[in-house]
Amino acid sequence: MNILMVMTSHDQLGNTGQKTGIWLEEFAAPYFVFRDAGVNLTLASPKGGQPPIDPKSDLPENQTPAMTRYKKDNVAQKAFSHTAKLADMRAQDFDTVYYPGGHGPMWDLAESSTSIALLESFYNSGKFIALVCHAPGVLHRVTFEGKPLVKGKRVTGFTNSEEEQVHLTKVVPFLVEDELKRLGGHFEKAPDWESFVVVDGHLITGQNPASSEAVAQTLLKSLSGAEKK
């Protein structure tokens, strides 16, 4: 099984002068879920090389077992620091794709014609696509049969109230919850910061960082179920 993980290359938090990037937990937990399952992993980002890490994601209060494991794992660190260029990735070479969040994707991947075309190629091929936290916002220009891909589908992502709690409502280009609703998605959510995953057909979305491991596990189960049919 071949899984593609697509990460942001964007490191500026709007006009705040602060840094952003990928939320480390949302890479680390799924990475180990996938690797421990024995799948072939390819990591990619728009610029290639090492994706920027949101410094807030590495604060003491945000540490998780997967992050601790990552910091002791040279193989994982080397893979993370040598991502391939997104433009070189083709959907036909992979069984599925997973997008971790952090605020970075809101600026680069959400507007990337390369990312949009790649997601459409995966989905049009009947392959699962999985996105967590802010990454479902990357779908806001992705279409299926001429309509927004999320239209009429059950979906989740980082909620308005969660964005308010991190005081970035006025900083982000758009609010994930509002945008998915505007596009016709049926937005569902759990209480703030609780793990929550929604599956609708071949679309898998997770609400927040706490959902990242569950999204990865759900993706593997979905792939296994599809193989048995």
Buried (B, 14 or more C-beta within 10 A) or exposed (E): BEBBBBBBBBBBBBEEEBBBBBBBBBBBBBBBBBBEBEBEBBBBBBBBEBBBBBBBBBEEEBBBEBBEBBEEBEEBEEBBEEBBBBBEBEBEEBBBBBBBBBBBBBBBBBBBEBBBEBBBBBBEEEBBBBBBBBBBBBBBBBBBEEEBBBBEBBBBBBBBEBBEEEEBEEBBEEBBBBBBBBBBBBBBBBEBBEBBBBBBEBBBBBBBBBBBBBBBBBBBEBBEEBEEE
